[in-house]
Each structure stands twice: as C-alpha cells, then as structure tokens.
C-alpha cells in the first residue's frame, strides 16, 4: 500500500512570477503616487472646493480618453448608478484638501488612515458583522497611534480646530463612500465607472464653487501645473496602477503595501513643506501603520470571507469587476 498522498507543490511559472513582481511594483508605485496628494494640494494653494472641482474634471477627461482608446461608451444608466458615489467622493476630497490648509499633511493623512477602524462598528450596526479580538485590538492600537501623532502636532501653530474637524469629516464621508461604491460598481467596468464618478463629482461641485468659491474659480497661472499633477499622479496613475496590479497581487499583500501611503505622505510633508515629526509622533505613526497592516492581513487572509472592515482596508474607487477595491485616501 502506498502512503498518504503528499500535497503537490505549486510553483509559479516564470511569466507568473514576473507578473507578480511587476504587480507588487505597481502597487508600490500607486502608493507613492497617493503619498504626493497632500503636498501637491498644498502647493496648488487653492481652497478645497475649486481645487477638487478641477481635479475631478481633469481625471474624468483622462479616463474618458482611456475609454475612447478602448472604444467604450458612457451611458446614462452608468452615470445615474455612479452619481451618488461621485457626489460623496467629491465632497470627501474637497474637505480633505481644505483640511490641509489648516493642519499638517501628516495629521490629515493619519486621520484618514482610520477609515478601516471606523468601518468596524459600521459593519456591526448595518451588516451584522462581528469583529475578532485581533481586529478589535488592532483598532485600538491604530486609534492610540493616531492620538500619539495628532496630539503633539496639534500644538503646532499651523494646526487649528477647523483642520481637525475637516480631516475627521473627510474620513467619515470616505467610509460612507466605500459602502456606496461597493454597490454602485455592480455591472460597471472600471473605465466607465471612473469617468462617470468623476464627471458627476464635478457636476456636484460646480454650483458649490460658484456659491462659495467664485473668486477662486479661475486658479492663478502658477496653480494649473500643480492641479494637473494632482489629477495625473494620485488621480489617474495611482488608480490605474492599482487596478492593473489587482489580478497579479494577493489582496492581503496589496492591503499591507498600501499602508505605506500614510508614512510616505508624512515624510513628503517633512521634505517638501518643512513640517516636523517629533519622536513621539514617529512612534505613534509606526504603531498606527503596524496595527492597520495587521488588520489588513487578518481581514484578507485566504479562506476568510471579506468583511466590510476588509473592504475599508482595501477600498478604492476603481476595482476590476468582481474584485474588492484597495485602500486610498480621498486625494
């Protein structure tokens, strides 16, 4: 009699290994693109409403060109389906970009990183999910890390209550966006969805800009380059790179890699905006990012059904059909 069958060892073919490596590189590149959003937003030197209006309008145009290259058409049905998500996304991004005018990029980004933590009670209340002890511990660790980062930085003269309120409101509406877009994406391709979502976002922002930001509706010449860079880097390339990488990289791996965006944004603020990070803030940032990375890994491990918490950890406006999206701040 032969002994018990031994499990077969599955080895990736050279082409699969190459795609996997390229996929990891694409996720890291997307993370780098998103890390620039705060710094570019500050350099553009515009209030949140007009800055976000021009940003989403340019991103819509870029994705429309990509649609045309694939001979795809945008239908009214797609626009109607994407409209709620586009409206919430536009307001979320506008509040984020306005918040960095009143607090540091590091603080605003660290607060935004609490999205998966907030998704836990939301999932419990509306979807009947029950977090594990590990998930609850990670949530507490992330909140503690954010507190350590924000408290010393808030004493900085560049921070104000308005900045913290706007950053927190942006994070709250981002959670709402994630749950809306999860349903809105059903049956819509990536390029069509991104085009429709950004177009409807621009349509929602236009009357708000005319009411409260008319004086800044036409940005100065020096701001146009930064606005275009904001649209191209985090808006188009960041989303596009992650979308391409999703079939080639495990969800748990991409979720953890994307936590580096928080660190990258804080470091970019130090390098390009002369922001400072005290030792206790650095410790808080490490604690928060580590807790979020463990939370991402635990909620996306093989064999586990994705929960709303994992959707928030790996949530992004442009997933491929049938896939969960991946983490990005509203920039």
N, C-alpha and C positions, 0 to 999 in steps of 0.2 A: 504494500500500500504506500502510496506517496504521502508525504507530509502535507500539512495545511498549505494552501496556496499562499504565496507571498505577494504582497501588493506590488503592482507594477510601478516602476519608477518612471515618472513622466518628465521628459526633458524637453525644453523648448527648442524648436528648430532655430537655426541661425537667424532666419528672417524674423521670427517671433521675438528673439532676444533683441535684435536690432530695433524693432518697433517698440518694444517695452522700454528700452533705453532712451529712444527718441521721445517716447511718451512722458517719461519722467523729466526729461529736459524741457519738454513743452510746458509741463505743469510748473516747473521752477521758473520758466520764463514768464508764464502768466502771473505767478506770484510777484515777480519783480515788477511787471507792468502795473499791477494793482497797488504795489507799495509806493508808486510815484504819484498816485492820485492826489493825496493831501498836499504835497509840496507844489505840484503843478497848480492846484486850486488856489493856493496862497499866492503864487507868482502871477496868476492871472489878474489878481487884485480886482475882483468883481463881487458884488453881493451874490448870495446863493441862488436867487431866482433867475436873473439873466444868465448867470454862468451855466446853470443846469439846463436852461432852455436851449442855448446854443450848443451845448454838449450833446444833448439827446437828439437834436435836429441833425447835427453832423453825423452822429453814429447811425441814425436812421438812413441817411444818404449813403453811408459806406456799406451798410448791409443791403440796401436796395441795389447798389452796383453789383454786389456779390450775387444777389438774386438774379439780376439780369444776365450775368455771366453763366448762370445755370439754367436760364430760360424758365424761371419760376415766376408765377404771378401772385399778386397780393389781392385777396378777395375781401369783400365787405364782411363776410362771415368771420374771417380771421381777425379783421380789425375789431369787430364787436367782441370777439372772445378774448382778445388781448387787452382791450381798453381798461378794465378795472386794474389789472396788474400794472399797466403803463402809468395810470394816474397815481397809484400808490408809490411806484418806483420813483417817479419824478419828484413827488413831494419829499420822499425819503432822501434822495440825493441832494435836493435843494437845502434841506435842513442840515445835512452833513457839511456841505460846502459853506453854509453860513456859520456853522459852529466853529470851523477852523479860523474864522476871522475874530473869534472871541476866546479861543483857548488854543492850546498847542495841538499840532497834528498827532503827536503821540497820545495825548489824552483822548482826543476824539476817536482815534482808531482803536485804542484799548477798550473804550466803552462799546464801540461797535462789535468788538470781538465777543461780547457777552451774549450774542444772539442765540447760540445753541443752549446756553444756560436758561434763558427766558423761555425757550421752546419747551422745556421740560414741563413746567406747570400748565402751559397752554395745551400741550398734548394730553396731559392728565385730565384737564377740565373738558375738552371738547372731543377728544378722540379715544378716551378711555385707556390711554397708555399708563403703565406703571414703571417708573424708573428703577433701576437696580441700585443696590447700595453703592456700588462703584460709581455709577452715574451721579448719584446724589453727592458723594464725596468729591468728585471732580467739579461739580457745580459750585460747591462751597469753596474749593480751592481756587477756582477761577475768579469768583467774586472777591475772595480775600486778596488775590494777586492784583486785581484791578484797583481795589481800595488802597493798597500799598503804593500803586503807581500814581493814582489820581491825587491823593491827599497832599503829598509834598509839592506836586506840580501846581495844584490849585493856588498855593500861596504865591506863585509867580505873578508878577504884575500883568502878564499877558492873558491871564485867565480871568473869567468873570462868571457869575451865575448864569448869564444868558448862554454862554458857550456850553456849559454842562447840561443845561436844560435842552438845548437844541440837539446836542450829541445823543442824549438819552432818548429824546423823542424820535430821532432818526433811527436809533436802534429798535425802538418799539414798533415803528411802522414797517421796518425791514422784516420783522418777524411776521407781521400781517401779510406783507408782500410774498413771503416764502410760501405761506399756506394758500394764498390766492393763485399764485403762478403754478403750483403743483397741479391744480385742477384745470387752469386755463391752457396748459400745454397739451392737453389731450388731443391727439389727432393733428397737431400743427407741427410742421417742420421747423428746424432751428432758424434758418434764414428768414422765413416768413414771420415767425414769432418775434424775432429780434427787431425786424423792420417795423412791424405793426406796433409792438410795445413802445418803441422809442418815438414813433410818429404820434401815437396817442398821448404819450407823456408831454411832447412838445405842444400839442393842441391844448392840453390841460393847463400848462404853464403860461401860455401866451396871454390870456386875459389877466392872470395874476401879475405878470410882468408889467402889463400896460397900466394896471391899477396901482401897484406899489413899487415898480422899478423902472418907470418910463424914462427917467433921467439916465439910467444905465443900459437902456435897451440897445444902444449902439456903442459897443465897447470901444475904448481907445485903440489906436493902431497897434500899440505895444502889447495889447492883450490877445489879439487874434491868434498869434502863433502859439501861445500857451493853451488857448481854448482848443485849437486844432490838435495839439499834442495830447490834451486830455481826452479828446474823442478817439484818437488813433491808438494810444498806448493802453490805458485801462479799459476804454470803452469797446474798441474793435479788436485789437490784437489780444488783449487779455482774455476776453470772452472767446474769441476764435481759437486761440491756442488750447485752452482748456477743453473746448468742445471737441477738437481734433484728438486730444490726448485720451479722452474718456474711454474709448474702446480698447486702449492699449495699456492702461494702468489700473490696478485694483483700486476700488473706491476707498478702501481703508488707507492705502498709500497716498492717494491724492489728497484726502482729507487732512492727513497729518502734514504733508508738504505745504499745504496752503496756510497752515497756521503761521508759517514764516512771514506771511504778509504783514502781520502786526509788528513783528520785530523790524522788518525792513522799513516800514513806514516811520517808526520811531527813530531809527538810525538815520533815515533820509532827512528827517526834521532837524537832527543834530548837525548833519553835514551841510545842508543847504539853507537852513533857516536859523542857524545859531541857537536852536533850542538846547536845553540841557536835560540830562538824565542823572539824577542823584543815585548813589549806590543802593539806597533802599528802593528807589523806583525800578532800578535794574533787577533787583531781587523779585519785586512784585511782578514785573513783566515775565521773568523766567517762570515763576510759579503759575501765572495765568496761562501762558502758552503751553506749558507742560500739562496742566490739568485739561485744557481743551484738546490737546493732542491725544491724551489717554481716552478722553470721552469720545473723540472721533474714532479711534481704533476699536473701542469696546462696542460702539453702536453700528459699526460697519464690518465686523468680523464675519468670515464665511459662515453660512448656515443660520445667521440671525436675520430675521425679517426686519427691513428698515423701519425705524420708528420715526415719528415727527422730529424727535431730537436729532436723529442722524440726518434727516433731510435738512435741518437747520445747519448742522455742521457741514454738510456737503451741499449747500444750496446756492444755486446760481441761475440767472435768468435764461441761460441758453444751453440746457442739456440736449442730448440727442433723444429722439423719440424712444420711449421705453426705458430711459435711464434716469437715475436720480441726478439732480444738479449738483454743483460743488462750490464751496464757500467763497464768497466775495463780499466785500463791503459795498455800500451803495455808490462808491466812486466809479 
